[in-house]
Amino acid sequence: MNKKLCKLLFILSENSRITTQALSKKIHSSQQSASYMINQLRKKKIIQDYNTIVDPVKLGFTNILVGLNYLVFDAQTKKDILNELKNNNSIVSIQEGSQGIDLLLEYCVNNLSAFNKIHSEIAQKLHKNIETKFIYPIVVKHKFKKKYLINSKENTEEMVLCGDRETRTLTTKELEVLKELVTKSDITYSKLSQKTKMAAKTIVNIKKRLEKDFIIRGYSCVFNYQKLNINRQIIFLNMSEPGIKEMNKLISYCSMHKNITETVKIIGPYHIIIITESIKETKILEDLRSTFAIKDYFITNIKNLLKTTYIPENL
């Protein structure tokens, strides 16, 4: 990837609702050129989608990671399985693995009892074709900037999702605007106004309020990692006793590492997940093992993101 493309992808990953005028200034290009680049990236499905980052805990949701393996491998059966999973409103993320695990799902549900019911129904329906390998409730996520795209270690800002947060009940109008933004992140204010029958000024004020209250945390995009030759890897770490005590130090280390884009604390035999992205081959696991007390680890390479939202579209 050339530097201009990398910078454009970095900017869109930080704010996919940026205007083409503002984007063109950041990449030192004309507005027409910036618009053309985005259109081409969408046309070639290099940018697969835009999404609105929402903190699910603020709305009273609980998130759970589930690993699945195929039992049947013919193309049509796998396609049917994926359609079943994609159409389930409670599944907000589907990642397809090439090593370690076939599918990594993330559920977003009202509580663990609701999850158990929903996943049990799916597992029973597809029991001849898939098996559940693990179930890990999510404690907290730390999302970092994709610094590898601009070759920088300087920006260590992080976004914290889930965790211990006070919930907030949305008004009818807030819920309506949020639903539209979750369904189509790049929707214009004029189209939002048409759909919700609200004045554009009202919509802008609601959107700002949702952002101020940390319900909406940002706007990003989903890349096609294969087409961009980006290596996405998920590392599950089981820390020894000294390593558990150094968890805050580990997260701080991850925030400074240019190839680590997210950490996820989970409940289960593994304590934390490290998500890495890189253009060139790296030795991240080796660096982690030489720096922290890690008892055991498990790696899965991700070849495709098949679904990426943060809360159910049908709230």
N, C-alpha and C positions, 0 to 999 in steps of 0.2 A: 504493500500500500504506500502511496506517496504521502508526503507530509500534509498536503491540503486535505486529502480525503480523511486522514487520521484525525486532523483537527476538527473537521466538520462532524465526524462521528462522535468525537468527544463532546462537542458543544450540544449536539442533539441528545446525547445520553444524559446531559445535565438539564436541558430544557428543550423538549421537542415542540413546545408551543412558541418558540422564538420566531419572530417575523423574519422573512427573507431579507428585509432591509438591514436588520440588526445582525443577522448571520453573515451577510456579505461583508460588512465592516470587519467582523471578527476574523474572517478568512482572507481578507484583503482581495475581494473579488467584486465584480458587479452584481447587482441584485438579480439581473437576468441569468447570469452564470450560476449563482447560488441556487436559484429556483430550478434551473435545468439539471444541476447535479442531483438535487433531492428527487426530482421526478424520475431520473434515470435509475437512482438507487432503489426507489419504490417499484419501478417497472421491472427491474431485474431481480426483485425480491431480496436484495441485499439488506435493505431495511424492510423487515417483515411486517412490523406493526408499530404503532405508538401506544403508550399506556400511561395511565394516571396512577401515580404511586400514592396509595392510601394506607394509613396505619390501621390494620384490622382491629386491634385491641381497643382503639378509641370508640369503635362501634359495637364493642362487646363480643367480638369473634375470637375464636381459638384456632390456631393453625397447627397442622400435623403433617409431618413428612412420612411418605410411604414408599417403600421400594418394591418393585414388582419384577418378576422374571417371566418370560414367555415359556409355555410348555409346548406350544405349536408354533411353527415358524414359517408357514406358507404366507405369501404376500396378502392374500385376500383376508385370511383370519386376522392377521396383524392390523390390517386396515379397519376391519370391523371392530376390533378391540379399541383402537385409538378413537374411532368415531363415538363409541359408547362413552369413553372417558372424557373426550372433549365436550360432549353434550351434557355432561353432568355439571350442574351449576355450582356445586360445592367444591369441585376440583378447580383451583385457580391457576395451577401451574403443572405443566407436563414437560419433563426433560427426557430426551431419548439418549440412552447411554450406548457406548461402543465397547465398554469394558467395565467389569465389576457388577453392573446392574443394567437391566434392559430399559426400565422406566422408573423415573423418580417423580412421584406425584406430591403435590402440596394441597391439602384440604384446608378450607376456611369455613368453619362451622360455629354454631352457637355454643356448643359445649362438647365434652368428650362422649357423652351418651349419644348425642346426635351423630357424631362421627362414627361411633361403633355401629349404629343402625345403618347408616348410608354405605359405609365400606363393606359391611357384612353382606348387604344386598348385592353389591357389585361382585364381591369375591364369590358368592354363591352362584350368581348368574354366569360368571366367566370361569368357574372352577376347573373346567377341562382345558382351558387355554392359558391361564396365568396362575402364578402362585405368589403370595405375599411373603417377602423376605424379611422386612422389618417395618416397625411403626415407631416413630420418634416424635413426641410432642415438642413443639418449638417454644423455647423460653424467651429468647430475644435475638434480634438481628442487628448487625452493624454493617451498613452499606457504605462503601468507599468509592471515591471517584475513579474512573478508568484511566489512571495516570499513565499506563503503558502506551496509550494512544498518542500522548504528547511527550513521552519520554521524560517524565517528571516524578520526583519523589517529594517535592516541596509541599503540595497541597494535601494535608492530612485531615481535612474536614470529613466528618462522618454523619450518617443519617441513622438514627436508632428507631427501629420499628418493633412492634410487639412489646415485650417487657411489661413492667408494672405501670399501667396508665389508668387515669380516671376516664371512665366512659362518658360519652356525651350523646344525648338524645337529639336527633335531627328534627327540624321542623319539616312540614310537608314540602315546602318549597326547596329547602336545602337538600332533601332526599331526592327530589326530582332532578335538580341540577347535577348532583353527584352521580346519579344513575346514568345520565347522558354522558358525562365526562369519563366515567368508567367504561361505558360501552364504546365510545369513540373519542379518544383523548384529544384529537386534533380538530374537533368540531368548532366551527366559527361561532362567534357570539350571535350573529344574525340567524344561523340555523338553530342555535340553542333557543333563541327567542321564539322562533316559529314552532318548535317542538313543545316548549313548555308554556307558551302563551304568556310569557313574562316579558317585561321591558328589558332591553339590553343592559340598562343601568342597574336594574335590580339583580340581574344575573351576575354582573361584574362584582357587585357588593357581596353577594352570597359566596361567590368563588373566593374572594379575598378573605371572607370570614372563615371559611372552611380551611384555608391555608394558615390563617393566623392562629386558629385553634389546633393546628397540627393534625388535622384529619387528612387533608390533602398535603402530602409532603413534597410533591414535585411531579414533573412530567418527563418521561424518558422514552426510549425506543428499543425495539428488539432487533438485534442483528441476526443475519444468517452467518453463523460462525464458520461453516464449511466453505462458503463462497469467499469469505474474507481471509481464510487460512488462519483463523484465530483458534488457539488451543484452549478449550474450556475444561477445567478439571475440578472435581469436587473431592476433597480430602477429609475423611472422617478420622478424628483423633481421639484416642482413649488415653487420657493423661494419667500419669502416676501421681501419688500423693503430693510430691513437691510441685508437679506441673499444675495441679488443680489450684494450689495456693498462688501460682503465678499467672492465673487466667487474665487478670487485668493487664499484666505486662505483655502477655501474648497478643491481646487485642490491640494494644498500643503498637506493638511490632508490626502487626498486620496493617494497621492504618498507614504506616510509613512505607510499606512495601509496594512498589509500583505495579506489581502483577497480582496483588490480592484485592479482589473487588468486594468481598463480603465475608463476614463470619456469622455463624448461626449457632447459638447455644441450644442444645437439645437435651431431652431426658432419655436415658437409655444406657447401653454399654459404652457408647461413645459420648464424649462430653461436648465436643464442639466440631463444627464443620467449617473448613476453609475453602472458599471458592476462588479459584485462580483463573486468569485469562492472560494469554501471552501470544505474541506474534513469533517470537523465536523460542527455541527450547530453553527451559530454565531448570534450575535445581532447587525449587522451592521446598519440597519435602525434605531434601537433604539439609537445607539450611535450618528448617524448623527442628529437625531431630538433633542437630548439633547445638541448638540454642536452648531448647526446652525439654523437660522430662516427659517424654512420650512413651507410653507402655506399648501401645498397639495402634495400627492405622489401617485404613481401607480406602482405596482410590477407585473412583469411577470417572471415565472420560466421557464428556457430553458432546454428542455430534450434532444435536439439533434441539431447539426450543420449540415445542409444538403448541404450547399455550402458555401465556404469561399475563396474568392479571393479579390484582392484589386482594380483591374482595369479590364475592359473587356478583355477577352483573344483575341478577334478579334479586335485589335486596329485599 
